[in-house]
Amino acid sequence: MTIVDSVSTVTGTAGGPALVQERRLVTAIPGPRSQELIARKAAAVASGVGHTLPVSIVAGGGGVVVDADGNSLIDLGSGIAVTGVGNSNPRVVEAVTAQLNAFTHTCFTIAPYEGYVAVAEKLNELTPGDHVKRSALFNSGAEAVENAIKIARHHTKKQAVVAFDHAYHGRTNLTMGLTAKNIPYKSGFGPFAPEVYRAPLSYPYRDGGLGGADAAARAISQIEKQVGVENLAAIIIEPIQGEGGFIVPAAGFLPALVEWANANGVVFIADEVQTGFGRTGAWFASDHEGIVPDLVVTAKGIAGGLPLSAVTGRAEIMDSAMAGGLGGTYGGNPLACAAALAAIESYEQDGLIERARQIGSVLLGRLNALRTADARIGDVRGRGAMVAIELVDPATGAPDAALTAKVAAYAHANGVVLLTCGTYGNVIRFLPPLTIDDDLLIEGIGVVAEGLRAEGLATA
């Protein structure tokens, strides 16, 4: 039997084959064929490139991924919020196939092509604010973050940059400096880029009731005293933090920061790499707070799984860089641009942003019910299809990373792709594809609940 033969299909509504939407375990996780691949990985791939599940994926779509042993797993991770439109969205497949048959590369900075321009036009249209905008395309979220910092520094003629507690902005040298968490992202990899500073975030669950405006005043005071507005090029923040623990700042925190930045000539950069493209039930998480960033960084959900990222922002800021100052060999690759245009069409035409809101309603309802019955769930938070639970010692509120790891391991062994996060390693995040159906979503949550019960039950 070939790998392809092990994948069961049914006829999909979009006119092509689709995977049976079910959790199906035919072997233990990992099965023998996955074990073979993991052994090959150990022999061939640098050990610093880890993996969450020891499986070999051969197909994906809807709300499932299928491994080489024929196991069908419920996907609550979306490749870390990448496959919002699904792993094999028919619009994306068709568009990329057509582009593949035309040409794969010219390098946009050598010989331009329409796809790049069309993606930039859509980003200028969709990102917050009605001001004149420009966009530049890159490959990864970290690369886009670095370019946003470059642009802000060039525009302001200042060097300092402020990021926030619990932030994650990437793994390159500059973005490691912006990222807060030491292990595994930073330890031993320094020295890091200079002129990067950190300010306190609004973290409602651990802020002792501090409101958004007061949390912003606290951060601004620290920035003014420790950095100085005269030195500050930009502040960069995730409107909802990703790797840091899906922390949603208290209402008013982000608007106060934007107001202060605008009043002081500081570029406000919204890192929407994980939150963008419908993930939170709006095109961008900034929309929930009514804020208009100067620059918006996007990646992940932009192109249905192909590598693409972007910086979009005010024309006067974006145009400050000299010709040739921005770009890269693969930035805005034709295949990725075709995928992005098709993915955006899917978000617009297939009701996926509304679907994110529906997913959020299911997640929050089910998880809050679990929290009522289990005091180890200290907090349930998030928006749309970006929701998390924070697991704690119910007596002290201290983070419980050990319990988190055990629940995740239970889910993996029982056919659910589940991701953890958080500075303290005690947050379980739910990031399903926006194409998942309710039955699968509810079943996946049920497996997580089983994992909690398997470790005992603590009540308030």
N, C-alpha and C positions, 0 to 999 in steps of 0.2 A: 504493500500500500504506500502510495506517495504521500507527502505532506498535504498536498491539495486534496487528496482523496479523503483525508480524515476530517474535512470541514463539511458539515451538513449545511445545506442552503435551502431556502424557500424563495418563491418569487416575490420580489420586493415591489412596493407600490410605486417606486420611482422608475420602473421600467427595466430593472436589472436584478441580478441575484442578490439576495440579502441573507444574512445569517439568521438561523433560528434564534429567536430571542428568549433564551432560557439559560438558567444555571444548570450545568450538566457536568458531573464528575464521573469519569470512566476509569481514572487511576487516582492514586494519591498524588498530591501536589508536593514536589514535582514528580511527573511520570518519567519513565525511562528515557524517552527521546529528549525531553527537556534536560534531564541529568547529563546526557551526552553533550548537549550544547554548552551547559554550564561548565563542564570539564574542559571543553575546547576553549571557552572564554578564559578560564584560569590560566591556560597555557599560552594564550595568544594576546590577551588584552591586559594593559597595565592595571595593576591591582587597585590603583586609585580610582578607577572607573567602577563604581559599585553597582549593585542592583537591588531593588526592593523585593521582587518576587523571583524565585529561581525557575522561571519558565521560559519556553521558547515560543513566542507568539507567531502564528502563521496567518491569521486573518482577524479582522475586526469590523464592527459596524453596528449601528443602532446603539444598544447599551451593553454589548458584550465584546469580549476578545476571546479568541480560540487558540489553544496551544497545540504543539506538534503531536501531543498524545490524544487529541480530540476533546480535551476538557474545555468547556465553555464557561468563562468567568464573567460575572457581573462587573462592569467597569465603572468604578466610582472615582476614577482618577483622571481620565481624559488625557493621559500623557502629560500630566501637570497642567491642566486647563488649556491644552492645545486643540484637541479635537472637539470643539464645541459643535461643529456641524456634523460630527460623526467621523469615524475612521476611514470611511470609503464613500463619502458623499457623492452621489451621482453627478451633480453639477461640477464638482471639483475634478472628478475623474475624467469627465468628458472634456473639460477645458484644458486640463494638463495634457491629455492625449493629443488634442489638436495642436497645442503649442509644441509638443515634442516632435510632431511630424513636420512642423515648420522650421524651427531652429531652437537650439538649446542655450545659446550664449553668443553675445557679441561684446559684452561689457558696455553698460550704458554710458560710461564716461568716454568711451571710444566711438561707438556708433549707436545712438539712442534708438528706442523702439516705443511703440504706443503703449504697451502694457504698463510700463513704469509710470508714464504720465497719467494714465487712467487711474491707477491705484492712488497716486498723489492727489488727483482731483477728488476721488471719493473720500480720502482721509481729510482733506480740507473741508469737505462738505459735512462730514459726520462728527468730527471732534467738536467739543464745546466751544461756543462763541461764534458770533457772526462777523468778526473782524477778518481782514484779508490775511490769508495763511499761505504758507509754503510747506512742502514736505520733502524729506530726503529718506531714501530707503537703504536698509542695511540687512544683515543676516540674522543676528541674534539679539535678544533683549539686552544683554550686557554691552554689545557693540553700540546699540542705539543709545543706551544710557551714557556711555563714554562720549558719544558725539553730542548729546544734549549738553553735557558739561562743557565740552569744547566750545560749542556755539555760545553758551551763556557767558563764558569767560571772554571770548573774543568780542562779544557785543558790549559787555560792561567794562572791559579793560581792568577787571578785578579777578582775584584768584580763589578766594575762599569759597568753600561749598559746605553746606550743612545738610546732613542726613539725620535720621531719627532713631531712637532706641528701637530695637527689634527689627530694623530694616533689613531687607534683602534686595540687592540690586545687581548681583552677578558675581562671577568668579575671576574676571580679569583683574589686573593689578589695581587699576583705579576703582573698579566696582567692588573689589574685596575691601578696600578702604571704606567704601560707603556701607557695605554690609556689616551688620552688627555681630552676628553669631560667629564665634571663634571656630569651634569644631562642628563639622569637618571643613568649613570653607576657608579658614584663614591660617590655622595653626601651622607654623613653620614655613609659610610662604612669603613672609615679609622680607625687606621693608616695603611698605605700601606708599602709594602716591601721597605727597604732602598736601597741606592746606585743606584737609577734610576734617570736619568737626561734627559733633553729635549733640542733639538736643532731645529733651524728654518728650515722649509721645503721650497723647491721650489714650489711656488703656482703662476703660470704664470698670472692668471687673476687678482691677487691682489698684485703682486710683482712689479708693475710699470715698467715692461719691463726688469727686471733683468734676465740675461741669466743663463743657467744651471751651467756653470763653476763658475760664480761669486756667485751664490747662494750656491754652494758647498763650495767655499772658505769662505763664511760667516759662514756656519755651522761648518766647520772645525776649524776656528778661535775660535768660541765660545767653542767648545769641548776642544780644547787644553788649553784654558785659564781657563775654569770653572771646568773641570774634570781632564784633564791630561792624556796623552797617557799611562803613567806608571801605571795608575790605571784602565784603560779601558779594560774590557774583550770583549765587543761586541757592535756593533751598529745594531739595528733592524729597518727595514723599509718595508712598503708595496710598491712595485714598482709602483702600482697605488693605492692610498688610497681608502678604502671602505667606512666605516661609516663616515670618515672625509669629504667626499664630492666628491669622484671619482676624486680626484686631480691627474692629470698626470704631474709629474715634467718636467721642461724644459729639452730639449735635452742636454746631457752632465752632468747633475747633478748626476745621479746614477753612471756612470763610474768614475767620479772624486772621489766619496766617496769610491768606491771599490778600486781604485788605492791607495788612502791614507790609507785605512784599511790594505791592503796587505803590504804596506811599513812599517807599524808601529805595526805589530803583533796583530791587532785587528780583531776579528772574525766578518765577515759581514754576517748577517742573513737576508734573504729575506722572509718576511711573505707573502706567496702566497696562504693564506687560501681562499680568495675571488677571486683572479686573476688566480689561477691555473686551469689546466685541460680544456684548450681550450677556456676559457671564453673571453679572449681578442683577439682571432684569432690566437694564438700561444699556444703551450703546456703550457708555462709559460710567464707571463708578462716580466720577466727578459730577455727573448729572444729578445724582441723588442729593448732593449738597448744594446744587446750583452754582458751583464755582466754575470759573473760566481760567484755566491755567495758561501761562504764557507759552509753555512747551508741553506737549503730550508725547510720551514714549509708549509705543505699542509693539507687540510681538505675539507669541503664543497663538491665540485664537484667530489671528488675522488671515491665515492661509491654509486652513484645513490640514495642517501637519507638515507642510513644506516650510523650509527655513526662510523667514522674512521678518523684518522689523522695520520700524520707522520712527522718525522724529517729525512731528507736525507742530507748527506754531506760528506766532505772529510774524508777518512778512518782514518787518523791520529788524527783528532779531535773527530769523533764519537767513536773511540775505546779507547779514553782516560779515559772514565768512567769505574770504576771497575765492574766486573761481579756482577749482582744483583743491580747495581746502577740505571738501567733503567728498566721500565716495569710497570705493573699494572694488576689487575685481569682481566679486560676486553679488554685490549689493543690488537688490532689485532684479534678481535673475528672472529671465522671461517665464520659466516654468512656475516659479513662486508667484509672480505677478498674475499669471493666468489663474492660479489657484486662489489667490486673494480676491480677485474680482468675482469668481464663482462663489466663494465662501460668503462674501458680502451679499451677493444676490440671494443666497440661501437664507441668511439672517433676515433679509428684507422680505422675501417672498414666501418662506416656509413657516413663518410664525415662530421663529426660534427665540426671539427676545421675550415674547409673551410666554413661551414654554419655559424659559428660565424662571419667570415669576411663579409659574405653576409648580415647578420643581421646588422652589424655595418654600412655597406654602406647605408642600408635603414634608420636606425636610424639617422645617421649624416645628410643625405640628407634632410629628412623630418624635423628634428628639427632645422637645420640651416635655412631652409625656414621659419619656424615659427619665428625664431629669427629676420630675416630680417623685418618681419612685426610687431613685438612686442618688444619694447625696454625693457620690463620687463624681458625678457630672456637675462641676462647679458652675459652668457657664455654657450657654448655647448662643451662638452669635453668627451673623453673616447676612448676606442679601442674595436673593435669587439662588442660582445654582452654585453658590460659594458660601458654604455654611460649615461650621466647626463646633465641636464640643471640647471643652477643656476639662481634663480629668485631674482630680485633686484628692488629697487626704481630707476626708470630710470633717475631721476634728480640727485641723489646723489651717486648711486651705492651701497647704504646700503642694507644689506640682508633683504629680505622680507619673513620672516617665516610665517606671517599670510596668504599671498597669496598662498604660497606653501601648507599650510594645507587645504585651501579651494579647491584648484585644486585636491589634493589627495582625499578629501572627495567626490568631484563630481565624480571622476573616480570610487571610491568604490560604490557609489550609482547607478552608471550606468554600473556596471558589469565588471570592470577592476581592477585587483590586482595591486596596484601601491605602491611603497615604497619611502619614503623620507630619507634624511640623511644630513650630514654636521654639522660642529661645530655650525653654526648659524641657523640650521634647515630650510635652504632655498634652498635645492637641491632636485630635483626629479631624482631618478635613474631608469634606464631601464635595467632590468636583465632577459630577457625572456629565457625560455628553448631553447636550441639550436635546438629543434624539432618543434618549432613553424613555421607555414607557413606565407608567406608574407602577405596574405590577413588579417589574424588575427592581425599580427603585425601592419599593416597600420591602421586597424580599431581601435586598442588600442591607437595608437598615436593620431588618430582623436578624440577620447574621451577626451584625455588630452587637445587637442586644444580647444574642446568645453568648457572644464572647465575653460580655460584661458579666452575665449570669454565671458563666463558667468559672469566673474568678471570685465568686461570692457576691453578696449584696450588702451594701452599707446604706442604711437609711438615716435620715436626719434625726 
